[in-house]
C-alpha cells in the first residue's frame, strides 16, 4: 500500500468514527483549478478528490471549477471564485495566479466569512494579504531558482525562460527565479516572452524557440513553464539543430517529459507535487469547517523537488499510482 493510500484510509476511518459519534458537520468545498485536460491539474484534481472522499462520507462534497482555456486567465478565474460563492460554498480553495484580477474575488470570499486556502500560486504573502487560513504549494520563485541553479551547476551559462503565460504572477516568478538561479552559478539569463495563446500550442512554442536559438547562438539552457511547453521546447531545439548543446529543465512533468529524461533529451523537471497541493488544501478546509481544527504551520510547502536521471524511475512508479 502506498503512503498516500495509507493516509487516505486513515482519514476515511477517522471520518467514519466521527459520523458514528454524530459530531461531523458537512462541508461543501469548492476548488478552483486549471483546465480539465491539463496534465498537471489533473493530478491536483485527483488529490482534491481523494481528500474529498472524507468530506463526502460526512455528507459534504468537493466541486472542481476550472477555465476552458488560459487566454483570459485572471478574470476567468475570478469569475469562477464568484460562482463558488454564489453556489453556497462552505469553503474555497484557489490559486492566486493574477492578483490584480483575482484579489477582489478572494476578498469577497473572506468578506462572506467563507474559509479560504490559497494554493499553487501566490505564496504565504498572498494568503496573509487576503486573510486566508493558509497557503499550500511550492514557492514559485524557488521552483524557477532550482531549475536555473541545476542547469548552472551542470555547466550551462546562458539561458532563457520560455514564458507562454505573460502576466501570470506565478509564471513571472518562475522566470525571475530561473534567471537568478543561473546567475548564482555565474551565468546569465533572460525571458523569452510569448503571447498567452502560445500556451499549449506545441507548434507556436517550437517555432519561437527555434527562431530565438538561431538569433542567440550562445544560449545553452532553457527553462519551460509546463510539461507540454517543455516537450515543445525540445522540439524547437531539435529544429534549430541544437540537440545536445542546449539543455532543458521545465516545470512539472508528464509521461513524455519522463521519457525524455530517461532518454537524456531533457535534463530535469521541477516537481511541485500537485497531488499534495489538492490533497492538503481540501483536507485543511474540511477539518476546519467540520471540527474547527487548524494547522499551526502556516505555509505548507510541496516543492520544489527535482526529477532527473537519478530518480526518474521512482517518479514513474508514482505516476502509475496516479499521484505524481
N, C-alpha and C positions, 0 to 999 in steps of 0.2 A: 504494500500500500504506500502511495506517495505521501510526502509531508502535507501537501495541500488536501489530499483525501482525508488524512487523519484529522487535520484542523476542521474541515467541513463536517466530518462525522461527529466530532466533539461538540461543535456548535449546535448541530441538529439535536444531539442528545440533550444539551442544556435547554434548548427551546422546548423540547417535549416535556421536560421536567417542569418548566415554567408554566406551560399550558395546563399540565395536570394540577399544579398548585393554584391555578386561576389568577396568577399575578401578571400575566403578559398583557400588553396593550398593543394593538395593531398599529403598524407604521406603513403608510403608503409613500414610498421613496421614489423620487424621480431623478434620473441620471441623464445629464446632458453629455453627449459624446460625439465621436466622429461619424463619418459615413458608414452605412451598413456594410459596404463592400471593401472598406479599408482594412487590410490585414492586421495592422497594429490595434485598431479599435475593436476588432472582433475579439481579441484576447482580453482587452479591458472589459468588454461587454460580458464575456464568459465569467470573469472574476466577479463582476457585479451580480450576475445572475446566480452564481454559486453561493455567494453570501446572501442573496435574496431568498434562497431556499429556507433560511431560518425565519425571515420575515413572513414568508408565505405560510409556514407552519403555525405562526402566531396570528394568522388572519390578515396579514398585511400584504404588500406587493412591491415589486420593483418594476418601474416603467422606464424604458430607454427612449430617449429622444435625440435624433441626430439629423444634421442637414443633408440635403440631397447632393450638394457639391460644396466646394470651398471658395467659390467665386466671390461671395459676399459674406465672408466668414463671421466677422464681428456682429453686424446687425442681425444676421440669420440666427446666430447662437443666442443673442439677446432675446429674440422673439420666442425661441424655444423655452428660455427661462421663464418668460412671462406666461407661456402656455402652461408650464408646470404649476405656477401659482394659481392660474385660473381653474385648473383641473383639480384643485384641492390637495396639493402635495402636503404631506406631513413633514417632509424633509427633502432637501435638494442637494445633489452633488453636481458640480460643474467646473470646467476648466476656464481660467480667465485668459483666453487667447488674445483678445484685443481689448485691453482695459477701457480705453476711451469710449468704445461702443457698448461694452458689456457691464461696466461698473454700475450704471443706473439700474439695470435689471437686477443685479445682485443686491443692490441697496434696497430695492423693493422687496426682495425675499426677506431680508433682515427686518425691514420695517413691518412686515406682516407677521413677525415672530415665528418664522419658519426656520428651523435649524439648517445651517448651510455648512458644507465642506467643500473647499476648493481643492481640486486635484489636477494632476497632469501638467498644468501651466499656471504660472502666477507666483508660486512660492509662498512662503510664510508671510512675506511682506504684504502680499495681496490679501491673504486671509485676515491679517491683523487690520489692514485698512478698511476692509469691508465688514468686519465683525463676525467672520466665520469661526466655527469651532476649531478648525484645524486645516492643515494642508497635507495632502498625501501625494507623493510623486517624487520625481527627480528634480534637481535644480538645473534648469535648462543651460545656464551659463557653464556650470561644472561639466555637464554632458559634452558640450562642444569643446571645452577645455581638454577633457580626457582624450578626445579624438585628435586634437592638434598636438598634444603632448606625445601621444602614442606614435604618430607619424614622424614627429620631430626627433624623438629618441631613436627611431629606426633610420635616421639619416636624411630625411627629406626636409628641405629648407624653404621651398617656395610653394605656397598653397593658395587655394581658392575655395570658398564655401558656396555651394550652389543653392541659392535661395529661391525657391519657387512659390513661396507664400509671403511676399513682402508686406510689411505692416503688422504681421502677427508677432506679438511680443516674444513668445517662446522661440520662434524661428530666428528672430533677430538675435536673441540671446545665444542660441546655438552657434550662430556665425561669429559673434563677437568673442565667445569663449574659445572657438576653434582658432581664431586669429591670435588670441593671447596665449593659448597653449602652445602654438607653434613658435611664437615669439620667445616663450620661456626657454626653449631649447636652442635659441639662436637663429630661428627662421623668421619669415615674414609672410603675411597672408593678406587676402582681400576678399570681398564678397562679389560673386557673380550673380547679379540680381535679375531674375526673370519675372515676367508677369504671372499673376496668380493662376491664370488659365493654363499655365505650363505644368502645374502640379498634377502628377499622374499621367501626363501626356508624354509617353516614352520618346516619341519621335521628336517633339519640340525640345525636350531636355537634351537628348543625344546630339541634336544638331547644334544647339547652343554651346554645349561642352566642346564639341569638335572645333567649332569656329574659334572659341576662346583659347583653346590649346594651340591652335595654329598661329593665332595672333600673339600668344605669350608662351614661347617655346621653353622658357625657364621653369615653368610650373611643373612640379614633380609630386604634388599632393593635392587631393581633392576631398572635400567633405560634403556629403549629401544629407538631406534632412529627413529622409524616409526610405523604407525598403524599396519601393518601386522606383523612386528617383535614383537610388544607388545603382540599381541594375541599368537604368538608362544612362547614367554617368559612365559606367563601364563600357557601354556600347559606344558612347561618344569618344572615349579614349581609344577604343579599337578603330573607329572610323578615322581618327586623327593619326593613326599609325604610332600610337604612344604606349601600346601594351608592354608592360614590363618596366617602363621608365616613369610612368605616373601611377601612384598608388592611391587607393581609395579607402576611406573609412566613412561609415554612414550611420545615421540614427535608425534604431530599430532593425528588424530583420524579418524575412520570410524564408520559405524553402529555397528560393532561388539564391538569396543572399548567403544562406548557409552553405549551399552547394558551391558558390563562388569562393567562399573562404576555404572550403575543403580543397578546391582546385587551385587555390593560390592566386586567383584573379582579383580578390578583394582582401585587403589587409585586416580590417576589423570592423565590427559593428558595435555601436553603443546601445546597451540594453537598459531601458527604463523600467523593465519588468511590469508591463502594462496590466497583466493579470492581477498582480498585487495591488495596483492602484485602484482598480474597480472593487476588488475584494475588501480591502481595508476601509475604503471610503464608505461603502454601504454598511459594513459591519459597525463602524463607529457610530453612524447615524441611527442605525436600527437599535443598537444598545442604548443610545442616548434617549431616543423617543420612548422606547419600551420600559427601560429601567432607570433612566436618569444618570447613567454612568458616563464618565468622561475619561479621556486619555491624558495623563499628566504630561506626556511628551508631546509638545506642540511642534509639528513638522515631522511627519513620518516619511522618511526617505526610502525610495525604492530603487535608487540608482545614483550615479551611473555605474554600470558594470560593463566590462569589455569582453566581447566574444571574438576570439581569434583562433588560430590553428591549434592552440594549446588546450582549448576546452570546447571546441565546436561539437565534438561527438556527444558530450554530456548535454549540451543545449538541444541537440537534435532529439535526444531522448525526452526532454521536457516538452518539445513541440509535439511529439507523438502523443503525449499525455494531455495536450490541449492547454497547457499552462505557460508555455514560453513562445 
